[in-house]
């Protein structure tokens, strides 16, 4: 129980420091039991009253074929723009854009 309490205490001190940084990145890779792999990377950059976050997810099967999804979300004050790019195993790419404007 003491170890858990110490870990939570340390985490509570570190989290505010991470939130104050101008940018961060994190990632995760999972290998499936049939030889495939799924990787996800998430990056955020903050500056000039703008926050841009990008999430890239890639799946690869045992034969080397891969698909990916790239989402870029940009928040500037009262508006948010989202661009999603999907890539298939045949090399085809599709891009979608969405925006939201908040007025008061």
Secondary structure by P-SEA (a helix, b strand, c coil): caaaaaaaaaaaaaaaaaaaccccccbbbbbccccbbbbbbbbbbbcccbbbbbbbbbbbcccccccbbbbbbbbcccbbbbbbbbbccccbbbbbbbbbbbcc
